[in-house]
Amino acid sequence: MAMPTRVLFVCMGNICRSPMAHGVFRHLVRQSGLEDVVKIESAGTHAYHEGEPPDRRAQAAAIKRGYDISDLTARKVSDTDFDQFDMILAMDWDNLSLLQHQAAKRHHHKIQLLMRFAGEHESATIPDPYPASVQAFDQALDYIEDACSGLLEVARRRATQVAAA
């Protein structure tokens, strides 16, 4: 019996970075056969784009690398998310701070920067590609792929720890 891991990726509007992270991690989890124990969602700290699909540039960058995120829909982080998720991973300092202000103190240990799990890139955050060029989406995906690879190892360890116990 494996311990479930529930991961919520968070950026500002939930149309660029967090759905890209959702798609990358979903792909990695499926490849690893962990889809029964890892739950993945994404959300935004703001409701600017609630109900909308990911930005077309995010979708294009993701599909070029084999990640289809067209089924995702933007939503805002809710107070219940802090109870439901084990890891709430922000893309940058601003979103990290907003999440910490929204969450009860008992949930602060769940809130981290996604780039904490990166092994190759030294950036602490994933810059917002929305106001930038198409290349910025590719760079964001580079960071996201790196961090999601490290995150997968954490999910894999959690699954096997309980299974072995």
N, C-alpha and C positions, 0 to 999 in steps of 0.2 A: 504494500500500500504506500504510494508515494505522497509526499506532502505537496499540496497544490501551491502554486505560486501565481499570484494575481498582480499583473503589472499594468500601470496606467502611465502612458506617455503624455506629457503636457507642454504645450507652447502657448502662445498668446491667443490665436484665433482658431486653432485646430484645423488649419487647411494646408500647412506646409510641413514643418518639421515633425510635429507629433504624428500625423498620419503616415509620413515617410518612415518614421521609426516603428510605428505599428506594423506597417507592411513588411519591413525588413525583418523585424523580430518574428512576426508570424511565419514568414518563409523559413527562417532558421529553426524555429520550434517544430514546424512540420517536418523538415528534413531530418531532424533529430529524433522524431517519433515521440515528442513530449506534448503533443497537442491535447492529450487527455488530462495533463496535470498543470499546464500553463495557460492561464487566461490572460488575454491581451485586449486592452482598449486604449483609446486616446481621447483627449479632451483639451479644451482651451481655458485659459484663465478669464477670457472675455467671451461674450456671446455675439461678437460682431458677425460671425458667419454661420450661426446655428442653423442646422438643417441643410447646409450646402455641402457639395462634394469637395474633395481636396482641390487646391489650385491646379489649373491645367498644366502649369510648368512643373509642379511637384509630381503630378501624374506622369508627365512625359519623361522626366528624369528617372522616376522609379521604374517605369515599364522598360526603359532602355536596359536596365540591369536585371530585369526579370521579376519585378515586384508589381503586382496589380493592386492598386489601392483605390480603384474606381468605385468599389462597394462601400467605402467608408463615408460617414456623414459627420459633419462638425457638431460638437455639442460643448456645453460649458461644464466645467468641473462643478459637481454638486457636493453638498456637505456629506452625503452618504458615501461618496467615493472614499473618503478617509477611513471609513469603517470597512469597506469592501475590498480594498486593495492592500497588498503587502508592501509593494514598492510603487512610489509615485515619483516619476522621474522627469524633472524639468529640463528644458533645453538651454536655459540661460539664468543669470542671476536675478533678473527682474521677475521672471515667472516663479523661481524658487522662493523669492521673498513674498510674492502674492500668495502662494500656496501656504507658506508658514503663517501668514497673517490670517488666512481663512481657516486653517486646521486648529483643532483643539491641541493643546500641548502634548497630550498623550499620543498623538499621531505624528509628531515632528520627526521621530526616528525613521519613519517611512519615506520621508521627502528628501530626495537627493538630486544632484545633477546627473544626467545620463552619461556625460563624458567621464564621470568617475570610473566607469568600466572600460574605458578605452585603453588600448595597449600600445598603439602606434602614434597617435596624435597627442600632442601635449596641451592642446587648447582645453581650458576648463569648461568652455561653453560651445554651443553650436550657433553661429551667427544666423540671424533671421534673413533668409534669402528673399523674402517677399518684396521688399523695395528695391532689390538689386537685379542683377542680370541672370540669365539662364545658367551661366557658369556657377553662380552662387548656389544654385540648387544641387549641382554636381558636387561641389565642395561640402555642402551640408550632408549629402549622402555618403561621402567618404568618411566623415566623422561618425555618422550614424551607424554605418556598417561596422566600423571599428568598435564602437562602444557596444553595439548589440552582440557582437561576437563574445566580448567579455561577459556581458550580461547572461548570455546563454550558458556559459560555464557555471555561473552562480545558480541558475535555475536547474541545471543538470545535477549539481552537488546537492541542492535541496531535495531533489527527487530521490537521489540514491541514498542520502542519509537516512531518511525515514524508511525507505525500502529495506535497508540493511538492519534497521533497529529491531 
